[in-house]
Amino acid sequence: MPIPFFINFRFYPPHVDPEYAGRASLHDKSSLRIENVRSDDQGWYECKVLMLEQQYDTFHNGSWVHLTVNAPPTFTDTPPQYVEAKEGGSITLTCTAFGNPKPSVGWLREGSLVVSSAKYKMPDDAHPKPILIIQPLL
């Protein structure tokens, strides 16, 4: 992850990484302020004091903070609104959502939760996409 600010020294303006341009600023001389926080801003941030008369790798100090960005679920893959199937056939419906924390996807039929059975198959959480397979009863 790029460093949003490198240094603020005397009358020189602080360097801002282009990724944060217009969104990040120094607040009260030493606080980092990030506007319009995005999911990819999540991660570790370090506040470090640099002594200009010492080499960077011989002077170790700093304070770390981890930013967790919570994001509401957003559907990234949904089945079409209307699906047709032949009687006696099988269909597979796929629905994927992204968010933080990771959302749990479930299926309902006419307001009732669908559970795995001989007719409805739902692979476990290890499956890359939450799917519902509707198959005929033999």
DACOR-V879314 format. One record per helix or strand. SS is the DSSP state (H for helix, E for strand). FROM is the first residue (numbers start at 0). TO is the last residue. If there is no record, write none. Layout:
{{SS/FROM/TO} {SS/FROM/TO}}
This chain:
{{E/4/4} {E/15/15} {H/17/19} {E/23/26} {E/30/33} {H/38/40} {E/42/46} {H/55/57} {E/62/66} {E/70/76} {E/90/93} {E/95/99} {E/107/108} {E/111/112} {E/119/120} {E/130/133}}
